[in-house]
Amino acid sequence: MDKLEEGQVRILAIDDDEDFCYAVRRIVGRLGHGFMSAATVARARECVASGAFDLILLDVGLPDGNGLDLLPELKNLPSGPEVVIITGAGDARGAELAITNGAWDYIEKTASAKEISLTIRRVLQYHGERKKALGPEQVLSLKRDSIIGESPGMKKALDKVARAAACDANILITGQTGTGKELFANAVHANSDRSGHDLVVVDCAAMPENLAENLLFGHKKGSYTGADANSRGLIAMADRGSLFLDEIGELPLTLQKTLLRVLQEKRFRPLGGGREISSDFRLIAATNRDLDLMAEEGKFRKDLLFRIRSLHIELPRLCERDSDVKKLARYYLDHHCDRQGLDSKGVSADFFDVLAAYHWPGNVRELAHTMEHVVIAALNEPTVFPTHLPNQVRVAVVTSGLGAGKASAQASGHDYGPDGMPALSAYREMVLANYEKKYLSDLMGRTRSVKSACSVSGLSRSRLYALLKKYDLSGR
């Protein structure tokens, strides 16, 4: 039986190869660390739910799943463990997937005990230094105006902001439209040593190509017809501050080459100017496009991509931040009430359930606009209900479960009428069933054990088992 002591460095091996686990246990034991093993994905989830780990050694081929599918879940654990993929069936594609999804390294089981021991030492040294450099006090003290949420994906992004605050490297922020890229750019600047100077914002998508060079670099008086005075340009304005190039993927190729030189030299020549001007700025860039793909297609310079991505902050989609939806909705509801000069409104019991069931293709921006719609729809009413939501939200939520709901209603003896509509009581029951099933599915997905699920939900073990059976869900 594996035992873990308080205060020990903890290592988990997720592997069904008993001989390999025994060998790793001996290596870890000699290093003086705690060790635990799990032979399946299900058992691994139980282990990580019961305690924090510093290092996880993850096999690819497991009896009940692929280890690479488990990798993002492990990387989002609150303890922030390092993950090393160890497999007997290594391949280039698997290695690429592992590294791009956050694995520290990818090595084969044919490695010697000395090589495995050395890897473990190096990973733990890195992990210890990273935790010390990015202690919780740094993240808690961040200036994060309007950045709401504590989901694993947001904590990871805020960790990167804390890291950015401690250095002067160029930052690339990526994420879908509406995920909050400009908010994070502001947070990077506000927490840096440059916060006493300007953050100059440039929307590359809205910048006319024929005027882009002029806007960025400025011009000298008389450099062209109508140039009646000197113009500093946006890069000069960012001197000692930060330059935020939003939607940098829209920057023309000709300007990308010029920008690369400016980033290297921190000097540029205004239009019509004989002498170069220096500007000490930090670059923060953002995009919702795949710059790697654009670089492969020749639409974005690879050397510029390397230069702007010294530190990469990737923002999660709102549908990956289930635990943040309620906080965000409450924040924007109060915000828009305040803007309209209204008292804060109450919320019906099922309002947040509908929000949680929606997929939010427009991310946080769509949620913010939705709450504005709700406030206007419930203008003089003290409480908001799902009926105050925009029709497209309500329709999407209801229709997403109609197939399952209809089957559930028919199984319960509730027939649809000749016009295809159920009775109101049957409709209520099937909508409730959809929400109940989603809640149970999310509950088991997050808690990973019946004991934890009972503790969180307040259900008895027997009642939980009955509900899981009703909806054909696994209790693991």
N, C-alpha and C positions, 0 to 999 in steps of 0.2 A: 504493500500500500504506500503510495507516494505521500510524503509529509512535507508541509511547508511551514517554516517558522516565521514568527513575526520579525520584521526588519530585514529579512533576507532578500537578496536579489532573486527574483522568481522567473523561472524558465519553463515554458510549456512546449512539449513536442506533440504535434498532431500528426500521427503516423501509425499505420496498422502493422508495420514491420517490427515485431517484438525484439529481434536481434539488434536492429539499429537503435531502437529506444533504449535497450540495455547498455549499448556502447555509449550513447550520449549521456545516459544517467551517470555512468562512471566518470566521464569527462567533466560533467557539471559538478559532480561530487568532489572531485579533486580540486576544483576551483572554489569550493566552499559555498556554492549557491544552492537554492531550493529547486527541485525538479518535479514536474508532473507530466503525465502523458495521457493522450486521448487517441483512441483508435478510429473514431468516427467523427463526422461533422456534428452530429447530435451531442455526443459526449463532449466535444470541444466547446460547444455553446454552454453546456452546463458548467464547465470549468471556468470559463471567462465570466460567467454570471456570478460565480461564487467568490471570485477574488481577482485582484489586479496582477498583471504580469509585465515584466520588463522586456522580455524577449520571447517570441513565439517562433518555433521551427516548424514550418508547415509543408507537409507532403502534398503533391498534386493529385495523385490517384488514391482516393479514399473509398471505402466500401459503399458509402451513401452519398457520394458527391465529388465534385472537383474542388481541390483546395484553392485554386485561383478564384473561384466564385465566392469563396469565403473571405478572401483577402480584404476587399473594401470594408467589410463588416468589422474585421479585426483592427484595421487601421483607424476606425472611428470609435474604438473603445475609449472610455473616459481616461484610462491610465496611459493612453498613447504608446502602446508597446511597439518595439521594432519587430519586423517580420522578415525572416530569412526563409526563402523557399529551398527546401532540400528534397531532391527527387532522384529516382533511379532512371527516369525517362525524360531527360532534359532535351529541349529543342529550342531553336532560336525564337520562334513565335511565342512560346511559353515564357521565355526569359524576358521578351519585350513586354508582354502583358503584365508580368510580375513587377518589373521596374516602373512602368508607367502607372501602375496602381498602388505604388508606394512601398514595395518591398525594398529592404535594405540591400539584399544581395540574392543571388540565385546560384546555388552550387549543387553539384551532383553527389550522390551517396558514395561514389567511388573515391571521394576525397579521403585522405588519411586522417587518423585521429588528431594528429598534430595540426593539420590544416583546419579541421573543424574547431578545435580548441582555440586556435589563433583568431578565427572568424568570430567566435563567441566573445573573446576578450575585446576585440576591436569594436564590435557592436555595442557591448555594454559600456565601454569607455565613451563612445559617442552618445549613447542614451543618457548617461549620467551628466555629461557636459551640457547636453541639450536641455535637460530638465533644470539644471542649475541656471543656465543662461536665460531660459524662458520660464522662470518661476511663476506661480499663480498670482503673486503680488503685482507682477508687471502687466499681466493681462487684465487684472481687476482695476488697475489704475489707468487704463487706456481712456483717452477721450474718444468716445464712440457715439457722438450725437446722432440720434435717429437710427442707429444700427441696433435693431431689436432681435433678440433670440439667443438661446443657449444650446441649440441642437448640436450634435457632434460636428456636422459640417461647418457650422458657424464658428464653433470654438477653434476648429482647425484654421479657418481663415483669419480669425482674430489673433491666433498664435503667430501667423505670418506677419500681421500688422505690427505686433510687438517686436518681432525680429527686424522688420524694416525700420522701426524706430531706433534701433541700436546700430544702424549702419547707414551708408549713403549710396547704396547700390541702386541701379535702375530697377524699376518694378513693372511687371506686366500683370494686369488684372484681367481675368477672362471669366466669361459667364454669359448666360442667355440675356436677352433684352429684359430689363425689369428686375434683375437680381440685386441691383444696388452698387454697380461698379463705381459710380461717381461718389457715393457715400464713402466707400472704402478708400478712394483716392484722397478724399478730404481727411479721412482718419489717418492715413499714412503721413500726410503733410502735417497735420495738427500734432502728431506725436513725435515728430522729428525735430532735430536741432534747427531746422529751417523754418519752424512755425512762426517766427517773428517777422518773416518776410512773405511776399505774395505767393499764392498758388494761382498760376495763370492757366485758365482752362481754354483748350482749343478743340472745337468739334470738327474733326477732319472730314466727316461726312457732309457737313454743311459749308465747307470752305471751297469756293469756286477755284477750279484748277488754275485758271489764268491769273488769279490773285493770290494764290497760296504762298508763293515765295515772298511776295511783297508783305503779306500779313505776318509771316514768321520772321523774316529778316529785316523788315523795314526798308527805307530808301533815303537817299540824299536829295536835297532840294535840287530841282532841275534835272533829275535823272530821267524823267519822261514828261510828256505834256500833262500839265495839271498838277505836277509835284511841286507845289508852291512852298513847302516847308519840309524840314527833316522829319522822318518818322522812325521811332525807335524799333518797332517790331515786337512781337510777342515774346520771342526768345530773350531779347534784351530786357524786357520787363520782368522776366523770371529770374534775373540775376540774384544770387544768394537765396532764392526761394525754390519753388518746384514748378515744373512745366507738365501739365496734364494733357496728353494727347489722347482724347477720347475717340474711339473707333479708328485706331491707327491703321487698321486693315484697309481703309479707304484712301490712304495716302498714295498719290501717283508714284510710279516707279522712279521717275526722274527726280522727284523730291526725296524719295527714300535714300538715294545715293548721297545727296547733299546733306541730309540729316545724319547719316552715318558718320560723315567726316566731322560734323559739328559735335556729335557725341564723343568722338575720339579726341578732338582738339579743344573743345569748348571755346572755339573761335569761329567767326563767320564774317562775311563781307556784305553789308547792305547793298541793295540795288543802286548802282551808280556811285558806290563808295570806293575810294582807292585803298583805304586802310582797313584792316580787319579789326573787329570789335570782339572782346572777350565777354563771356557770360558764364558765371559759375552757377549752373542750375542742376537740379536733380530731375531726371525724367521719370514720370509715372505714365504708363500707357495702358489703354484698355481696349478690348475688342470683344465682340460676340461671334467672331469668325474663327475658323480653324486656320491659324497662321502656318502651321506645319504643312497642311495640305496646299495652302496657297504658295508656300515656298517650293514645294515639289512641282507645282504647276507653273512656276516662274512668275507668279503674280505678286510675290513678296520676297525681298532679298533675304537670303539665308544669313548673311553676315550681319544684317541689321537685326534679325530675329534673335541671334545669339547675344547681340549687344543689349537689347532692351529687356531680355528675360534673365537678368542676373538673379532675380527673386520672383517667383511666380505665385500669385494668389488666385486660386480657382474658387469661384463662388458657386454654392450649390443652388439648384432649382428649388422653388418653394415646395413642390411636391415631394422633395427629399427632406423637408424640414417640418414634418407633421407636428412635432411638439411646439413649434414656434407660431403656428397659424393663429391660435387663440390670443397669444400675447400681441402679435402684430395687429390683429383685428381690433382688439381693445384699444391699442395705442392710436390707431387711425380713426376709430370711432370717436374717441375723446378729442382728438386733434380737430376733426371736422365739426364737431359740436362747438368747440371753442371758436373756430373761425366763423361760425354762423351766429355766435352770441347765445348759444343754447346751453342749458344745464346738461351735465353728463346723463346719458340714457341707460336704462336698465336693459338687460338682454334676456330673452326667453330661453328656456331650458334647451330647446332643440336648435337654436340659432347657430351655435358653434358646431353642432353635429353636421349641419348642412355644409358649412364652410370646410370642414375636415373631409367631407366626401367629394368635394370639387377638385379638379386636377390643376387649376391655376396655370394655364398656358402662358399668361402674361406675367407670371411671378408676382413679386411684391408690389410692383407698380399697378398691376391689375387689382390686387387686393386693396390698395390704397384708394383707387378710383371707385371700387365697389363700396367701400365704407362711406365715401362721399355721397354716392347714390342712395345708400341706406338712410343717411342723416336727412337728406332732402325728402325722401319718400315718407319718413316718419317725423316730419318737421315739428309738429306740435304734440306728438305722442310721447309719453314718458318711457316706453319700452319698444325695442325693436324685435321683430319676428322674421322668420324666413320669408314671409310674404313681401317684406320690404326689400328683399334682394332683387337685383336685375333679373329679368326673365330668363336670359341665357344661362345664368348660373343655376336657377331652379330647374330649368328644363334639362340641363346636362346632368344634374344630380339624380333627378327622377328617372330619366330614360336610361342612365347607365345601369340601373338595377332592375329595369322592367322585365327582362327575360327571366332572371332568377326569381323576381317577385311573382311573375305570373305562374311559374312552375310551383312556387311555394304556396300560392293561393289555391291552385288546383289540387295540390297534394293535401291541403287542409280542408278540401270540400267546398271551396269558394269558387263558383263558376263565373266566367265572364258572360255578360249579356250579349244579345245579338249584335249590338253596336260595338262590341269589343271592350266595353268599359265594365270594371268590377263595381260592386256595391261599395259605398263609402267606407263601411266598416272593414271590408276585405282589403280595400286600398290602404287604409291606415295600418292594418296588420302586416301587409307585405312590405310597406315602407319601413315600419319598425323592425321587421325581420332583417331587411337589408342593412340598416344601421347596426343592429345587434350583431350580425355576422361580421361586419367590418370591424366593429370594436373588438370582438373576440379574436379575429385574425391578427389585428394589430397588437393586441395584448399578448398573445402567445409568441408573436414574432419578436417582441421587445423583451419580455421577461424570460423566455426560453425554458421555463419550468413551471409545473402546476403549482408548486408551493409559492413561488414568487407571484404568479398570476393571481392566486387567491388573496395574497397580502395586498396587492395593488387594487384589485377590483372589489374586495369586500365580499366576494362570493365564497360559499362553503365549497369544499372539495367535491362533494357529491353533486351540488348544483352546477359547478363548472363542468364536470364530466358530462352531465346530462345535456348542457348547452352545446358542448363540443361535438357530442354525438349527433344532436339535432341538426347541426349545420355541417356535419361530415368534416370536421377539422381535427387536426392531430394534436394530442396533448403531450406528445414527446415524453 
